[in-house]
Amino acid sequence: MNDRHDRKTRCPWSRGELYDAYHDREWGVPQHDDRVLFEFLILEGAQAGLSWLTILQKRENYRKAFAGWDPKKVAKFDARKIASLLNDPGIVRNRLKINSAVINARAFLAVQKEFGSFDRYIWSFVNGRPIDQKRKSMKHIPPRTEISDAMSKDLRRRGFKFVGSTICYAFMQAVGLVNDHTLDCFRHRVVARRRGGTGRRLSAGA
């Protein structure tokens, strides 16, 4: 049990106010808003090689820097805008990651055009419904799965960057495609009740 005043049992990684707020309100909750899905897709890529706490601390700065997570606006970022972002201490100033955000925004729009929404596309990997993993402890949570492998492969085929299988699985956990709250965590049962989803599973090679 976390040794804090509320005495709630949380997933072991949730330690500190920022982590707790994110864990208690967002992590694992099924998301269907395309802007939210775009945000987490970019943030999970930005986190590669860093701690998630670093991203949480910079999250509001990211929202401002990336046009409130409007993929249409981000897709139009030019060299001058990218140069300004590289000088912005409020975000991770990594050229590859910043460039990938713009590339991903354009690929994101292409997916929206093809499927009607990114939500419909991404949820098709889990047949439109969250997978409740019922993990007993953190040691039972893998860094990647066959589904995240398939998602990564398809996203890369569509031109997305920073979407390796491990990043895709972290994305799946964040936006609720899977419920990886451990069984003893107070959020597991709450999140498990939220079963809404959309889309159908992609066929092989789709």
N, C-alpha and C positions, 0 to 999 in steps of 0.2 A: 504494500500500500504506500502511496506517495505520502511523505511526511509533511503535510501541509494542513492548513486550518480546515479545509472542506472534507478531508479524510476520504476523498473519492479514490477508488482504484482505477488507475488509468494504464494505458499501454506504457511500458517502461521507458520508451523514448521521449515521452512527454514530461519534460522537466523544466520548469520555469514559466513565468507568466505568458510570454509570447507563444511558447509551445502549447501550453494548456488551453489558451483561447482558441488557437487553431485546431487542436485536437478535439476540443469539446463542441465546437460550432461548425466545423467544416470537413475535417478529414474523414473520408469514407461516405459522406452524404452524397447520394446520387445527384449529379448535376446535368441539366439539360439546356442551359442557357449557352448559346454559342460563344458569347463573349467570355464567360467564365471558363469554358473549355479551352478557348484560345489562350487565356491568361495562364492556366496551369500548364498547357503544353509548352509555352515559352519559359515559364519559371522553372519547370522541371529540367529543361535543357540548360538554363542558366546556372542551375545548381550543380551540374556535373563537376565533380572534383572538389566541391565545397560542402559546407554544412547547410542543412535546410534553415538553420537559425539565421545564417547570413542573409538568405533570401527573404525570410520573414522580416528581418530588420530593414530591408531595403524595399519592401513590397509597395509601400505607398509611393516611393520615388519611381518605381517601375511603372506604376499606373499612370503617373503624370508623364513620364518620358515616352511611354508607348500609347499615347492618345486615348487613355481610358480603355485600352484593350479593344479598340475598334480595328479589326483586321483590314478594312478598306483603307483606312488612313495609314496604318503601318506599312501596307503594301506599296504605298506611294513614297515612302522615305527614300530620299536621294543621297548622293555622296556627301553633300553638305550637312544633311541631318545626321547621317551616320557619324561624321566627324565630330559633330557637337555632342553626340551620345558618348563618344570615346573620351570626352573631357568632362563627363558628368560623374562626379564622385558618388552620386546617390545610387548608382547601379554598378553591376559588375562590368568593368571596362575591358572586355575581351572582344577583340575585333571579330573573331570567328563566331562567337555567340550572338553578337549584335547583328552581324550580317545574316546569320541563320534565322533570326527573328523576322527579318524582312522577307527573306526567301520563304519562310514558313507561312507568313501572312498571305503571300500570293498563292501558295499551294492550298492553303486553307480555303481561300475564295473559290478555287477550282473545285474543291470537294463540295463546298456548299452548292455550287452551280450544278454539279452532277447528281447529288443526292437530295437536294432541297435544303439540307442543313448539315453541319458537321456532326451535330448530335445524332442524327439518323445513321450516319456513316459509322461513327465510333462505337455506338452502342450495339451495332450489328455484330461486333466481335464476341459479345456475350449473349447473343440471341435476344437482345433487348431487355434483359433483366439482370440485376446485380447478382453476383455470385457470393454467397455467404460461406466464407472459407472455414469458419469455426476453428480458428487456430487456438491451441491450448497455451502456447507461449511464443515469444518472439523467435525462438530457435526453429520453430516450424514454418516460419515465413521465408519463402525463397526469394532470391533477388530477381528472378525472372520465371516465366512459365511458357508453355507452348502457345498460349494465347498472346502473350506479350511478344513472343518471337514472331508470330504471324502478323501482329499489328505493326511491329517495327519494320518487317519486310515490306508490307504494303505501303506504309507511309514513305519509306525510302524510295520505293518504286514511283511514288507520286511526287517526288522531289523534295520531301521534307528533310531537314538536317537536325542533328542532335536528337535523334529518335532511336537510339539503340534499345535493345530489349529491356535492359535494366531501367532506363529512363521511362520507357513505356509502362513498365509495371508500376513504377512509382506514380506515374500519371493515373493509372487505373485505380490505385489505392486512394489517391487524393480526390478523384471525382466520383468515386463510388461505384465503379464498374465491379470492384470486388470489395467485400467487407473484411478487412484484415485487422479489425479491433480484436484483441485476444478475448477469449470467453469470459475472463474475470474482469475485463474492463467495463465500466458502467455504460459506456457508449455502444457496446456491441449490440445489446438488445434494442436500443433506441434506433440505431442505424438499420438493423435487420428488418424493422417494421416498414421502412421506406423502400418499397419494392418496385416503384414505377420505373419504366424503361421504354425505349422505342427501338424500332428497326428490327431487322432480321439478320441472322448470321451470314456473313459473306461466303459465297461458294469458293472452292479452291481456285486460285488464280484470278479471282474477281478483282 
